[in-house]
């Protein structure tokens, strides 16, 4: 827990990672009623990550701006519904034991939400 927020770390290890509310079709599942069943996807391309809005009803915001597609850099804040994800490079989150074994191409989606 950080500053009264619940923190969950998701590693992105595939070339295409789906994010949404529905368990059966997403790699990262968010329990947020304002997130679409299949809300966004993150794609690894040209040694970088891109997030795409997957025609969600609420849209994808990166650093406060609504986007259909956005190249991601470490520290970017991604908002899907009422959920905020922080995109982090693996090197910046090595303090978390869950990520110490990840390879250099892996990036982290760090989920922060208010404590319930």
WOLINJO-V149542 format. One record per pair of residues at least 24 apart in sequence whose C-alpha atoms are under 7 Angstrom apart, sorted by sequence separation. I is the first residue (numbers start at 1). GAP is how many residues later the second one is. D is the distance in Angstrom with one decimal. If there is no record, write none. Layout:
BEGIN
[[I/GAP/D] [I/GAP/D]]
END
This chain:
BEGIN
[[17/24/5.4] [18/24/6.5] [85/24/5.9] [86/24/4.9] [16/25/6.7] [17/25/5.1] [85/25/5.4] [86/25/6.3] [16/26/5.7] [17/26/6.4] [85/26/4.5] [16/27/4.5] [84/27/6.1] [85/27/6.3] [15/28/5.5] [16/28/6.5] [84/28/5.9] [15/29/4.8] [84/29/6.6] [83/30/6.4] [35/45/5.9] [35/46/4.7] [34/47/4.4] [34/48/6.3] [32/49/6.9] [32/50/6.8] [32/51/6.9] [13/93/5.5] [12/94/5.8] [11/95/6.6] [12/95/5.5] [11/96/5.9] [12/96/6.0] [11/97/4.6] [10/98/5.7] [11/98/6.2] [9/99/6.6] [10/99/5.0] [9/100/5.9] [10/100/6.2] [9/101/4.6] [8/102/5.9] [9/102/6.1] [7/103/6.8] [8/103/5.0] [7/104/5.4] [8/104/6.8] [7/105/4.7] [6/106/5.6] [7/106/6.9] [5/107/5.9] [6/107/5.4] [5/108/5.3] [6/108/6.1] [5/109/4.6] [6/109/5.4] [4/110/6.5] [5/110/5.0] [4/111/5.7]]
END
